[in-house]
């Protein structure tokens, strides 16, 4: 992966250096056995990077330091009060049924205690399938405290709105 990143940096830097210098005649130099014709500016930029320059290493290090996964779930640090304020319903309940529907996890939860929202005895929530997309992994018979929003006819929640997921109860073996 690092070599691929260095190749991209070399290419980007060579293009940048080529655009900053006045045009030079096309040259073939030693080591161009591939027959690729390069400008003198791009050859100079490649030689600069291949020499292990400190600037090239710093640029590569900065790129790696600020790189983030493309599909990671990122929640802001909202307080419980802010989450409750943004939600249409907040409740505590027990997960009764979990299925996959239309590429999303669908969980039916029996409501035991309602903190905010319409009076319901049970609710069906949709959440993304993967945790990378902020999906909640509901499991039967897990106790949960959830905040959710109304999206037309369905209720939606995600990891950013899940206020509490309790571990499954331990059943003693006999």
Backbone as CSV, one residue per row, in Angstrom:
resi,resn,N_x,N_y,N_z,CA_x,CA_y,CA_z,C_x,C_y,C_z
1,UNK,0.819,-1.185,0.000,0.000,0.000,0.000,0.865,1.252,0.000
2,UNK,1.964,1.193,0.757,2.845,2.356,0.811,3.475,2.610,-0.550
3,UNK,3.814,1.535,-1.270,4.426,1.732,-2.583,3.416,2.341,-3.561
4,UNK,2.154,1.928,-3.451,1.132,2.507,-4.315,0.951,3.994,-4.002
5,UNK,0.979,4.334,-2.732,0.852,5.719,-2.320,2.034,6.545,-2.831
6,UNK,3.232,5.977,-2.734,4.413,6.688,-3.222,4.331,6.899,-4.738
7,UNK,3.819,5.886,-5.469,3.675,6.048,-6.915,2.709,7.182,-7.239
8,UNK,1.617,7.263,-6.485,0.662,8.342,-6.717,1.290,9.698,-6.421
9,UNK,2.046,9.764,-5.315,2.715,11.016,-4.978,3.731,11.389,-6.035
10,UNK,4.491,10.417,-6.506,5.478,10.696,-7.551,4.798,11.256,-8.789
11,UNK,3.702,10.637,-9.169,2.986,11.090,-10.358,2.438,12.511,-10.152
12,UNK,1.828,12.760,-8.997,1.266,14.082,-8.720,2.353,15.144,-8.656
13,UNK,3.456,14.812,-7.993,4.547,15.775,-7.880,5.204,16.017,-9.233
14,UNK,5.333,14.976,-10.035,5.950,15.169,-11.347,5.075,16.065,-12.219
15,UNK,3.761,15.887,-12.125,2.872,16.762,-12.894,2.931,18.198,-12.390
16,UNK,3.006,18.358,-11.081,3.078,19.702,-10.511,4.383,20.385,-10.898
17,UNK,5.482,19.655,-10.801,6.776,20.239,-11.154,6.837,20.559,-12.638
18,UNK,6.246,19.711,-13.454,6.266,19.944,-14.897,5.498,21.206,-15.248
19,UNK,4.447,21.508,-14.507,3.663,22.697,-14.826,4.320,23.972,-14.327
20,UNK,5.261,23.878,-13.379,5.920,25.057,-12.847,7.126,25.483,-13.676
21,UNK,7.733,24.580,-14.393,8.927,24.882,-15.171,8.576,25.225,-16.606
22,UNK,9.448,26.005,-17.260,9.222,26.243,-18.681,9.385,24.943,-19.453
23,UNK,8.733,24.807,-20.599,8.821,23.554,-21.339,10.248,23.268,-21.800
24,UNK,10.632,22.010,-21.689,11.937,21.541,-22.142,11.711,20.557,-23.274
25,UNK,12.728,20.354,-24.080,12.578,19.340,-25.123,12.402,17.965,-24.507
26,UNK,11.732,17.102,-25.221,11.524,15.735,-24.767,12.863,15.007,-24.786
27,UNK,13.130,14.255,-23.756,14.400,13.534,-23.661,14.157,12.099,-23.257
28,UNK,15.108,11.264,-23.627,15.166,9.901,-23.107,16.457,9.811,-22.334
29,UNK,16.341,9.386,-21.127,17.542,9.303,-20.317,17.877,7.881,-19.962
30,UNK,18.990,7.707,-19.263,19.346,6.365,-18.831,18.261,5.834,-17.896
31,UNK,17.964,4.581,-18.006,16.934,3.957,-17.188,15.567,4.020,-17.820
32,UNK,15.442,4.588,-19.003,14.166,4.636,-19.699,14.083,3.496,-20.708
33,UNK,14.357,2.310,-20.255,14.350,1.153,-21.147,12.950,0.881,-21.680
34,UNK,11.936,1.403,-20.997,10.560,1.162,-21.431,10.236,1.925,-22.699
35,UNK,11.082,2.898,-23.049,10.825,3.670,-24.251,9.856,4.811,-24.022
36,UNK,9.492,5.081,-22.756,8.564,6.170,-22.455,9.302,7.488,-22.605
37,UNK,8.731,8.398,-23.341,9.325,9.716,-23.515,8.801,10.612,-22.409
38,UNK,9.732,11.231,-21.670,9.342,12.116,-20.574,10.011,13.461,-20.770
39,UNK,9.371,14.500,-20.251,10.003,15.818,-20.309,11.110,15.877,-19.277
40,UNK,12.033,16.815,-19.449,13.145,16.972,-18.512,12.601,17.323,-17.120
41,UNK,11.511,18.094,-17.060,10.945,18.489,-15.766,10.411,17.281,-15.014
42,UNK,9.719,16.387,-15.698,9.186,15.225,-14.993,10.303,14.277,-14.583
43,UNK,11.389,14.193,-15.413,12.526,13.364,-15.025,13.199,13.940,-13.786
44,UNK,13.302,15.285,-13.727,13.899,15.924,-12.556,13.062,15.655,-11.307
45,UNK,11.743,15.731,-11.439,10.856,15.483,-10.293,10.968,14.049,-9.817
46,UNK,11.018,13.098,-10.752,11.153,11.694,-10.370,12.498,11.438,-9.703
47,UNK,13.557,12.022,-10.229,14.873,11.857,-9.624,14.888,12.438,-8.216
48,UNK,14.215,13.567,-8.041,14.124,14.209,-6.738,13.457,13.280,-5.722
49,UNK,12.342,12.660,-6.109,11.630,11.759,-5.197,12.382,10.458,-4.981
50,UNK,12.989,9.924,-6.037,13.692,8.649,-5.917,14.940,8.783,-5.067
51,UNK,15.438,9.999,-4.917,16.611,10.225,-4.089,16.294,10.158,-2.600
52,UNK,15.056,9.889,-2.243,14.679,9.758,-0.833,14.631,11.107,-0.137
53,UNK,14.167,12.111,-0.832,14.151,13.461,-0.265,13.257,13.529,0.963
54,UNK,13.596,14.419,1.841,12.826,14.595,3.069,11.441,15.147,2.776
55,UNK,11.323,15.998,1.763,10.018,16.579,1.447,9.047,15.496,0.993
56,UNK,9.521,14.588,0.142,8.663,13.491,-0.320,8.188,12.628,0.835
57,UNK,9.086,12.361,1.772,8.709,11.550,2.928,7.727,12.288,3.830
58,UNK,7.924,13.584,4.002,7.004,14.382,4.817,5.619,14.410,4.177
59,UNK,5.573,14.621,2.852,4.280,14.645,2.168,3.568,13.304,2.282
60,UNK,4.303,12.220,2.117,3.693,10.891,2.249,3.204,10.669,3.677
61,UNK,3.987,11.107,4.662,3.582,10.960,6.058,2.332,11.749,6.382
62,UNK,2.244,12.976,5.856,1.049,13.782,6.085,-0.182,13.149,5.458
63,UNK,-0.017,12.576,4.279,-1.145,11.913,3.623,-1.642,10.749,4.466
64,UNK,-0.725,9.940,4.979,-1.129,8.798,5.801,-1.746,9.247,7.121
65,UNK,-1.224,10.341,7.685,-1.731,10.816,8.975,-3.161,11.314,8.879
66,UNK,-3.518,11.938,7.750,-4.852,12.510,7.622,-5.805,11.638,6.832
67,UNK,-5.370,10.472,6.404,-6.249,9.572,5.655,-7.240,8.930,6.614
68,UNK,-8.499,8.845,6.190,-9.527,8.199,6.994,-10.249,7.177,6.142
69,UNK,-10.776,6.113,6.744,-11.532,5.137,5.964,-12.744,5.792,5.321
70,UNK,-13.067,5.368,4.142,-14.148,5.998,3.392,-15.522,5.645,3.945
71,UNK,-15.638,4.505,4.591,-16.968,4.081,5.000,-17.103,3.917,6.517
72,UNK,-16.360,4.660,7.272,-16.432,4.524,8.720,-17.583,5.347,9.280
73,UNK,-18.225,4.793,10.288,-19.306,5.502,10.975,-18.689,6.590,11.839
74,UNK,-19.160,7.797,11.679,-18.652,8.901,12.481,-19.824,9.630,13.120
75,UNK,-19.889,9.567,14.433,-20.934,10.262,15.174,-20.323,11.462,15.883
76,UNK,-21.068,12.539,15.958,-20.632,13.682,16.732,-20.900,13.376,18.195
77,UNK,-20.200,14.041,19.069,-20.363,13.808,20.503,-21.540,14.610,21.046
78,UNK,-22.747,14.218,20.648,-23.935,14.871,21.172,-24.215,14.343,22.567
79,UNK,-24.711,15.202,23.412,-25.102,14.769,24.751,-26.408,13.980,24.645
80,UNK,-26.757,13.302,25.729,-28.009,12.550,25.741,-29.187,13.498,25.515
81,UNK,-29.118,14.679,26.131,-30.204,15.652,25.987,-30.358,16.105,24.534
82,UNK,-29.236,16.296,23.828,-29.301,16.702,22.425,-29.885,15.597,21.545
83,UNK,-29.519,14.348,21.847,-30.060,13.211,21.081,-31.564,13.107,21.301
84,UNK,-31.992,13.227,22.556,-33.420,13.150,22.879,-34.176,14.287,22.188
85,UNK,-33.596,15.477,22.160,-34.250,16.621,21.525,-34.419,16.397,20.013
86,UNK,-33.429,15.799,19.358,-33.480,15.576,17.911,-34.373,14.395,17.525
87,UNK,-34.664,13.514,18.466,-35.426,12.301,18.169,-36.927,12.560,18.202
88,UNK,-37.656,11.725,17.456,-39.116,11.783,17.483,-39.687,10.836,18.534
89,UNK,-38.917,9.799,18.887,-39.340,8.847,19.914,-38.104,8.367,20.667
90,UNK,-38.245,8.223,21.980,-37.179,7.679,22.827,-37.852,6.697,23.766
91,UNK,-37.306,5.478,23.826,-37.950,4.435,24.637,-36.942,3.396,25.077
92,UNK,-37.368,2.587,26.058,-36.609,1.416,26.483,-37.468,0.210,26.161
93,UNK,-36.823,-0.839,25.667,-37.588,-2.019,25.313,-36.721,-3.245,25.119
94,UNK,-37.371,-4.324,24.688,-36.698,-5.600,24.451,-36.861,-5.979,22.988
95,UNK,-35.752,-6.332,22.353,-35.780,-6.730,20.942,-36.529,-8.054,20.829
96,UNK,-37.585,-8.063,19.994,-38.411,-9.266,19.834,-38.081,-10.018,18.547
97,UNK,-37.901,-9.301,17.439,-37.663,-9.924,16.136,-36.625,-9.094,15.380
98,UNK,-35.688,-9.789,14.715,-34.708,-9.118,13.872,-34.694,-9.810,12.521
99,UNK,-34.880,-9.032,11.444,-34.836,-9.565,10.084,-34.063,-8.591,9.196
100,UNK,-33.777,-9.038,7.971,-33.152,-8.165,6.980,-34.188,-7.900,5.902
101,UNK,-34.420,-6.618,5.633,-35.413,-6.235,4.633,-34.857,-5.097,3.786
102,UNK,-34.871,-5.262,2.487,-34.408,-4.243,1.535,-33.015,-3.722,1.857
103,UNK,-32.115,-4.623,2.206,-30.737,-4.232,2.475,-30.521,-3.518,3.796
104,UNK,-31.512,-3.570,4.679,-31.387,-2.949,5.996,-31.814,-3.942,7.068
105,UNK,-31.319,-3.718,8.273,-31.738,-4.534,9.407,-33.057,-3.971,9.920
106,UNK,-34.005,-4.846,10.139,-35.319,-4.447,10.645,-35.509,-5.112,12.002
107,UNK,-35.712,-4.310,13.032,-35.868,-4.834,14.382,-37.216,-4.409,14.944
108,UNK,-37.957,-5.387,15.450,-39.215,-5.101,16.141,-38.919,-5.162,17.630
109,UNK,-39.270,-4.094,18.324,-38.933,-3.977,19.738,-40.205,-3.749,20.543
110,UNK,-40.363,-4.536,21.618,-41.486,-4.359,22.547,-41.128,-3.222,23.507
111,UNK,-41.951,-2.180,23.524,-41.672,-0.990,24.325,-42.130,-1.227,25.759
112,UNK,-41.207,-1.058,26.729,-41.541,-1.170,28.141,-41.686,0.201,28.798
113,UNK,-40.849,1.154,28.409,-40.887,2.481,29.020,-40.702,3.524,27.927
114,UNK,-41.645,4.442,27.843,-41.604,5.496,26.829,-41.147,6.792,27.484
115,UNK,-40.112,7.403,26.917,-39.607,8.677,27.441,-40.131,9.855,26.620
116,UNK,-40.267,9.653,25.305,-40.720,10.731,24.429,-41.372,10.102,23.206
117,UNK,-42.436,10.715,22.709,-43.037,10.260,21.468,-44.420,9.663,21.645
118,UNK,-44.965,9.124,20.548,-46.320,8.568,20.589,-46.385,7.280,21.412
119,UNK,-47.539,7.045,21.975,-47.772,5.863,22.815,-47.811,4.613,21.934
120,UNK,-46.809,3.736,22.080,-46.734,2.480,21.308,-46.413,1.324,22.236
121,UNK,-46.907,0.148,21.911,-46.540,-1.047,22.669,-45.397,-1.786,21.991
122,UNK,-45.270,-1.583,20.681,-44.177,-2.189,19.932,-43.861,-1.289,18.749
123,UNK,-42.596,-1.335,18.300,-42.150,-0.478,17.203,-41.193,-1.261,16.315
124,UNK,-41.257,-1.019,15.021,-40.324,-1.638,14.074,-39.395,-0.542,13.567
125,UNK,-38.088,-0.776,13.766,-37.061,0.188,13.383,-36.242,-0.339,12.218
126,UNK,-35.774,0.560,11.357,-34.816,0.219,10.313,-33.481,0.852,10.669
127,UNK,-32.397,0.115,10.414,-31.047,0.608,10.648,-30.136,0.003,9.581
128,UNK,-29.046,0.667,9.206,-28.132,0.079,8.215,-27.616,-1.282,8.676
129,UNK,-27.248,-2.122,7.704,-26.797,-3.480,8.025,-25.448,-3.521,8.729
130,UNK,-24.529,-2.638,8.364,-23.179,-2.742,8.924,-22.897,-1.623,9.911
131,UNK,-22.013,-1.915,10.847,-21.592,-0.899,11.813,-20.809,0.207,11.118
132,UNK,-20.149,-0.112,10.005,-19.404,0.907,9.251,-20.340,1.981,8.714
133,UNK,-21.602,1.607,8.465,-22.602,2.566,7.995,-23.474,3.046,9.161
134,UNK,-22.997,2.865,10.382,-23.668,3.277,11.622,-24.883,2.418,11.965
135,UNK,-24.922,1.193,11.486,-26.030,0.299,11.806,-25.913,-0.280,13.201
136,UNK,-27.052,-0.417,13.864,-27.110,-1.013,15.203,-27.326,-2.507,15.043
137,UNK,-26.524,-3.319,15.730,-26.692,-4.771,15.627,-27.599,-5.263,16.756
138,UNK,-28.894,-5.125,16.515,-29.879,-5.590,17.494,-29.871,-7.116,17.541
139,UNK,-30.055,-7.670,18.764,-30.115,-9.118,18.935,-31.262,-9.456,19.877
140,UNK,-31.969,-10.522,19.564,-33.065,-11.006,20.413,-32.437,-11.713,21.602
141,UNK,-32.825,-11.522,22.807,-33.796,-10.662,23.473,-33.110,-9.492,24.183
142,UNK,-32.285,-8.765,23.501,-31.512,-7.666,24.061,-32.406,-6.537,24.563
143,UNK,-32.004,-5.953,25.713,-32.687,-4.757,26.246,-31.971,-3.542,25.672
144,UNK,-32.752,-2.584,25.190,-32.170,-1.415,24.531,-32.857,-0.134,24.969
145,UNK,-32.113,0.947,24.900,-32.675,2.283,25.037,-32.349,2.970,23.715
146,UNK,-33.391,3.345,22.984,-33.200,3.823,21.616,-33.914,5.150,21.397
147,UNK,-33.264,5.995,20.624,-33.893,7.202,20.095,-34.028,6.965,18.594
148,UNK,-35.141,7.361,18.021,-35.365,7.133,16.591,-36.083,8.332,15.987
149,UNK,-35.989,8.405,14.687,-36.674,9.467,13.940,-37.676,8.855,12.981
150,UNK,-38.735,9.595,12.746,-39.761,9.194,11.786,-39.288,9.608,10.396
151,UNK,-39.334,8.674,9.453,-38.986,8.945,8.058,-40.154,8.459,7.214
152,UNK,-41.144,9.325,7.045,-42.367,8.909,6.356,-43.088,7.870,7.190
153,UNK,-43.365,6.697,6.613,-44.098,5.667,7.355,-43.212,4.779,8.239
154,UNK,-41.886,4.963,8.191,-40.990,4.079,8.945,-40.222,4.853,10.007
155,UNK,-39.723,4.102,10.983,-38.873,4.645,12.029,-37.438,4.225,11.731
156,UNK,-36.476,5.152,11.870,-35.069,4.856,11.612,-34.217,5.232,12.825
157,UNK,-33.181,4.422,13.049,-32.200,4.715,14.087,-30.829,4.292,13.583
158,UNK,-29.790,4.698,14.305,-28.432,4.296,13.973,-27.585,4.347,15.238
159,UNK,-26.303,4.014,15.101,-25.430,3.990,16.274,-25.331,5.345,16.954
160,UNK,-25.485,6.408,16.199,-25.388,7.749,16.773,-26.584,8.075,17.664
161,UNK,-27.681,7.341,17.509,-28.884,7.595,18.296,-29.183,6.490,19.309
162,UNK,-28.413,5.404,19.290,-28.639,4.314,20.240,-28.080,4.742,21.596
163,UNK,-28.953,4.971,22.536,-28.542,5.505,23.832,-28.019,4.437,24.773
164,UNK,-28.428,3.204,24.587,-27.951,2.148,25.466,-28.286,0.777,24.934
165,UNK,-27.255,-0.037,24.792,-27.447,-1.427,24.393,-26.903,-2.278,25.524
166,UNK,-27.756,-3.060,26.104,-27.328,-3.914,27.197,-26.978,-5.298,26.660
167,UNK,-26.007,-5.962,27.273,-25.668,-7.303,26.787,-26.827,-8.273,26.980
168,UNK,-26.812,-9.322,26.171,-27.836,-10.350,26.297,-27.789,-10.974,27.674
169,UNK,-28.943,-11.337,28.230,-28.940,-11.956,29.557,-28.289,-13.336,29.503
170,UNK,-27.574,-13.644,30.566,-26.920,-14.952,30.667,-27.912,-15.945,31.247
171,UNK,-28.131,-17.039,30.542,-29.042,-18.086,31.012,-28.184,-19.175,31.645
172,UNK,-28.376,-19.428,32.944,-27.548,-20.457,33.596,-27.872,-21.834,33.043
173,UNK,-26.832,-22.619,32.817,-27.051,-23.989,32.313,-27.295,-24.913,33.492
174,UNK,-28.162,-25.886,33.257,-28.501,-26.812,34.353,-27.942,-28.169,34.091
